[in-house]
């Protein structure tokens, strides 16, 4: 029952986040991600996955890379991830290696059916999580 409640909370969080209007925050072209270290803005990249539920956000109100795995049971923060051509990598405060990578291929959430513009993979230590992601809309 607890797993179902946690899944419902994660799903509700994802639905509420998806309902937020997109605000342009970067002048970067959609071909190259902008740096994920600017505080006080919309996320540069946001990725989610299911079974177990996970979430990764680059940039936004908190700079760096924010990660929640196992339905929010474990949380990690990488204050200044290294940005590469296909994602971000760094260490959390406890020394855990974190990597969020993407491929610019269409992805569809396997539970909600929602379409995303990227396939995402999150690695926390030696555990891999698969899902979908979305880049922030570029400024007009």
C-alpha positions as CSV (number, residue, x, y, z in Angstrom):
1,X,0.0,0.0,0.0
2,X,2.9,2.4,0.8
3,X,4.4,1.8,-2.7
4,X,1.0,2.6,-4.3
5,X,0.7,5.9,-2.2
6,X,4.3,6.8,-3.1
7,X,3.5,6.1,-6.8
8,X,0.4,8.2,-6.6
9,X,2.4,11.1,-5.1
10,X,5.1,10.9,-7.7
11,X,2.5,10.7,-10.5
12,X,0.5,13.7,-9.1
13,X,3.7,15.7,-8.8
14,X,4.6,14.9,-12.5
15,X,1.1,15.9,-13.6
16,X,1.1,19.2,-11.7
17,X,4.6,20.0,-13.0
18,X,3.5,19.3,-16.5
19,X,0.5,21.7,-16.1
20,X,2.8,24.6,-15.3
21,X,3.2,27.0,-18.3
22,X,6.6,27.0,-19.9
23,X,8.5,30.2,-19.5
24,X,11.5,30.9,-21.8
25,X,14.7,31.2,-19.7
26,X,17.6,30.7,-22.0
27,X,18.8,32.0,-25.3
28,X,20.6,28.8,-26.0
29,X,19.6,27.0,-29.2
30,X,17.7,23.7,-28.8
31,X,20.6,21.8,-30.3
32,X,22.8,22.5,-27.3
33,X,21.7,22.5,-23.7
34,X,22.4,25.6,-21.7
35,X,24.4,25.5,-18.5
36,X,22.4,24.0,-15.6
37,X,23.9,26.2,-12.9
38,X,21.7,29.4,-13.1
39,X,19.5,29.8,-10.0
40,X,16.1,31.5,-10.0
41,X,15.0,30.2,-13.4
42,X,13.1,27.4,-15.0
43,X,15.0,24.1,-15.2
44,X,17.3,23.7,-18.2
45,X,16.4,20.0,-18.4
46,X,13.9,17.8,-16.5
47,X,13.7,14.1,-16.7
48,X,11.4,11.5,-15.1
49,X,11.0,7.7,-15.1
50,X,8.9,5.0,-13.6
51,X,9.3,1.7,-11.8
52,X,10.8,2.9,-9.5
53,X,9.8,6.5,-9.9
54,X,12.6,9.0,-10.3
55,X,13.1,12.7,-11.1
56,X,16.2,14.7,-12.1
57,X,16.2,18.5,-12.6
58,X,19.1,20.5,-14.0
59,X,19.0,24.2,-13.0
60,X,15.8,26.0,-11.9
61,X,15.3,27.6,-8.5
62,X,18.1,25.4,-7.1
63,X,21.4,25.5,-9.1
64,X,23.0,22.3,-10.1
65,X,21.5,18.8,-10.5
66,X,18.7,17.7,-8.2
67,X,17.9,14.0,-8.1
68,X,15.1,11.9,-6.4
69,X,15.1,8.2,-6.8
70,X,13.0,5.3,-5.5
71,X,9.8,7.3,-5.4
72,X,11.5,10.2,-3.6
73,X,13.0,8.0,-0.8
74,X,16.5,9.0,-1.7
75,X,17.6,12.5,-2.7
76,X,20.9,13.8,-4.1
77,X,22.2,17.2,-5.0
78,X,25.2,17.9,-7.2
79,X,25.9,21.7,-6.8
80,X,28.1,22.1,-9.9
81,X,27.8,19.2,-12.3
82,X,30.2,19.0,-15.3
83,X,28.2,19.5,-18.5
84,X,29.0,17.4,-21.6
85,X,27.5,17.1,-25.0
86,X,25.0,14.5,-23.8
87,X,24.4,15.4,-20.2
88,X,25.7,16.2,-16.8
89,X,27.9,14.4,-14.3
90,X,29.2,15.0,-10.8
91,X,29.3,13.8,-7.2
92,X,26.7,14.3,-4.5
93,X,27.7,15.5,-1.0
94,X,28.0,11.9,0.2
95,X,30.3,11.0,-2.6
96,X,27.8,9.1,-4.8
97,X,28.5,9.4,-8.5
98,X,25.6,10.9,-10.4
99,X,25.2,11.1,-14.2
100,X,22.2,12.3,-16.1
101,X,22.5,11.7,-19.9
102,X,20.1,12.2,-22.8
103,X,19.6,11.4,-26.4
104,X,17.6,13.7,-28.6
105,X,15.2,11.0,-29.6
106,X,11.4,11.2,-29.1
107,X,10.3,9.4,-25.9
108,X,6.9,8.5,-24.6
109,X,6.2,8.0,-20.9
110,X,5.3,4.4,-20.4
111,X,2.6,5.1,-17.8
112,X,1.0,8.5,-18.8
113,X,1.7,8.3,-22.6
114,X,3.1,11.9,-22.4
115,X,5.5,12.8,-25.2
116,X,9.0,14.2,-24.5
117,X,11.8,15.4,-26.8
118,X,14.5,13.3,-25.3
119,X,15.3,9.8,-23.9
120,X,17.0,10.1,-20.5
121,X,19.2,7.8,-18.4
122,X,20.1,8.5,-14.8
123,X,22.9,6.7,-13.1
124,X,23.2,6.9,-9.3
125,X,26.2,5.0,-8.2
126,X,25.9,1.7,-10.1
127,X,22.1,1.8,-10.5
128,X,20.6,3.0,-13.8
129,X,17.2,4.5,-14.3
130,X,15.6,5.0,-17.7
131,X,13.0,7.6,-18.7
132,X,12.2,10.7,-20.7
133,X,13.2,14.3,-20.5
134,X,12.4,17.8,-21.7
135,X,14.6,20.9,-22.3
136,X,13.5,24.4,-21.4
137,X,12.0,26.4,-24.2
138,X,14.6,28.8,-25.7
139,X,13.9,32.5,-25.4
140,X,12.3,34.1,-28.5
